[in-house]
Amino acid sequence: MHDIGIFGSRDPLAVDQATLEAINNAPANPDSMVGEIECGACKFAMAHACKDPESGEILELAERQMAHAEKMGLGSRSFELVTLTREPPDEVGHGS
């Protein structure tokens, strides 16, 4: 997996949802076990072969867990992604 950054929130469910979406939408490392998975697909379900025993359909367990946590009132899956950047330090005053 490539570096997708650092996520933070006061709402644990929102930060988990944002992180899951970022991971699934990021290009996979071609040398990893999910290297062949396209952007947008659930990398966790594919990597761990979570399949319905009857239908063989891939189960997106993270999606189910998030929905259940929200239903229980543990947080909200809604989020606003805000990107923060840090300015490089001034070079003034260093050296002389």
C-alpha positions, -999 to +999 in steps of 0.1 A: +000+000+000+012+034-008+012+063+017-024+076+019-016+101+047-028+104+083-064+106+092-079+121+124-113+128+138-133+132+170-157+106+155-141+072+154-165+059+128-160+088+104-122+084+105-126+046+099-149+053+069-126+080+055-096+057+058-114+027+043-125+048+013-090+062+008-075+027+009-100+013-015-097+042-039-059+042-039-039+023-065-027-010-051+010-018-047+016-041-077+039-063-056+013-069-029-013-096-025-039-070-037-018-058-066-043-070-092-073-053-076-088-023-093-093+011-076-126+013-058-128-025-049-127-035-013-091-045-009-096-061+026-124-084+014-104-094-017-071-099+003-088-121+029-110-140+005-142-132+025-167-151+005-203-161+011-201-199+015-233-204-005-230-180-033-192-175-035-199-137-036-172-115-021-184-101+013-174-066+022-173-072+059-159-037+066-190-022+050-213-044+072-193-035+103-195+003+096-232+001+089-239-018+121-217+006+142-236+036+128-269+019+135-258+013+171-250+050+175-212+047+177-207+075+153-215+087+118-201+075+085-204+109+070-172+130+069-157+160+053-121+154+042-099+184+049-063+183+036-037+201+057-003+211+044+027+223+063+047+252+050+085+246+049+104+265+076+119+298+067+156+297+060+160+333+073+182+336+104+199+302+100+236+301+093+251+335+097 
